[in-house]
């Protein structure tokens, strides 16, 4: 599912426990991204920070704030997440922050990898 003309992007930044980025990346790549795809979440970009050794990011696109809330409530409330990679992921995170911004199609296309 790809975003259309005027959408929002959530940029989530993770500060990981020192030395855990490789493990975090493996879990995201092997378990979380396939789940997000099954849940038809539009992942714009994901990966390790270029500047910080213990940072990682995830960008997801939504139609609007209501869509973001509904999709995330369903995903994070699901048995697949709770009984799947949730504990392993949370164990590697020191803190996280999210920023939500509006984007146009040109900006969205530039952010996609």
C-alpha positions in Angstrom: 0.0 0.0 0.0 1.6 3.3 -1.1 0.7 6.8 -0.1 -1.0 9.2 -2.4 -0.7 12.9 -2.8 -1.0 14.4 0.7 -0.1 12.0 3.4 1.7 11.9 6.7 4.9 10.2 7.7 5.8 9.0 11.1 9.6 9.1 11.7 10.5 6.9 14.6 14.0 7.1 16.1 15.3 4.4 18.4 18.2 4.9 20.8 19.5 1.4 21.3 21.4 -0.1 24.1 25.1 0.1 23.4 26.4 -2.6 21.0 22.9 -4.0 20.1 22.3 -2.4 16.7 23.3 -5.6 14.7 20.9 -7.7 16.8 18.2 -5.0 16.4 18.7 -4.9 12.6 18.5 -8.6 12.3 15.2 -8.8 14.2 13.8 -5.9 12.2 14.9 -7.4 8.9 13.9 -11.0 9.5 10.8 -10.6 11.7 9.4 -7.1 11.9 9.5 -6.0 8.3 7.8 -9.1 7.0 5.1 -8.6 9.7 4.6 -5.0 8.7 4.3 -6.1 5.0 1.6 -8.6 6.0 -0.2 -5.9 7.8 0.0 -3.7 4.7 2.0 -1.0 6.5 3.7 1.4 4.1 7.3 1.4 5.2 9.0 4.3 3.5 12.5 3.7 4.8 14.2 1.8 7.7 17.8 1.4 8.8 20.7 2.3 11.0 21.7 5.9 11.6 24.6 7.2 9.5 25.9 9.2 12.5 25.2 7.2 15.7 26.4 3.7 16.3 23.4 2.9 18.6 20.6 4.6 16.6 18.1 3.3 14.2 15.0 4.7 12.4 11.7 3.6 10.9 9.6 5.8 8.5 6.0 4.8 7.9 3.4 6.5 5.7 -0.3 6.9 6.6 -3.3 8.6 5.0 -3.9 10.8 8.1 -3.6 10.8 11.9 -6.7 8.6 12.3 -5.2 6.0 9.9 -1.9 6.1 11.8 -3.8 5.5 15.1 -6.0 2.7 13.8 -3.2 0.9 12.0 -0.8 1.1 15.0 -3.4 0.1 17.5 -4.3 -3.0 15.4 -0.6 -3.9 14.8 0.8 -3.4 18.3 -2.3 -4.9 19.9 -2.1 -8.1 17.8 -1.2 -11.5 19.1 1.3 -11.7 16.2 3.3 -8.7 17.6 2.8 -9.4 21.3 3.7 -13.1 21.0 6.3 -12.5 18.3 9.2 -10.1 18.2 7.9 -7.5 20.8 10.0 -8.6 23.8 13.2 -9.1 21.8 12.8 -5.6 20.2 11.9 -3.8 23.4 14.9 -5.4 25.2 17.3 -3.6 22.9 15.8 -0.1 23.0 16.9 2.5 25.5 14.4 5.1 24.3 12.5 6.2 21.2 10.8 9.2 19.8 8.4 9.8 17.0 7.8 12.8 14.8 4.8 13.0 12.4 5.0 15.3 9.4 2.9 16.1 6.3 4.5 15.3 3.0 3.8 15.8 -0.7 4.4 13.2 -3.4 7.8 14.5 -4.4 9.1 14.5 -0.8 7.7 11.0 -0.3 9.3 9.7 -3.4 12.7 11.2 -2.3 12.5 9.4 1.0 11.8 6.0 -0.3 14.8 3.6 -0.7 
